[in-house]
Amino acid sequence: LSQMGKPNKMEPLPLYPSSWGDWAVTVKEEVPGSGILDGMYSIDSPYLEKVNLKYIYRSDKLGEKKKNVTMHFIYRDLNETIENKTVDLEHARIVEQAIESIKIS
């Protein structure tokens, strides 16, 4: 049982390892990190398992009312070990699509 008294939800462990990549983008201060996350999840990908907001960085060097948002991506192929080349291509495709479709600046 969990600490709340509810049964723990059991999920099978994945058979194949994941791989990851990060992406940092400079956006206006008013752009919410959750909006960027929502945009990432709207991109169709057979390998993208999860996207997390890794950190937000603010500095005068970025410009007035700007921030850097870094996202952490986890990729996995459910049928075999995912190759680095596949991850690199998929990561580049997702970032390119995000730049085109998400109002980030």
HUQUI-V856326 format. One record per helix or strand of 3 or more residues. SS is the DSSP state (A for helix, B for strand). FROM is the first residue (numbers start at 0). TO is the last residue. If there is no record, write none. Layout:
ss/from/to
SS/FROM/TO
SS/FROM/TO
//
This chain:
ss/from/to
B/18/27
A/32/40
B/47/56
A/59/61
B/65/74
A/83/100
//
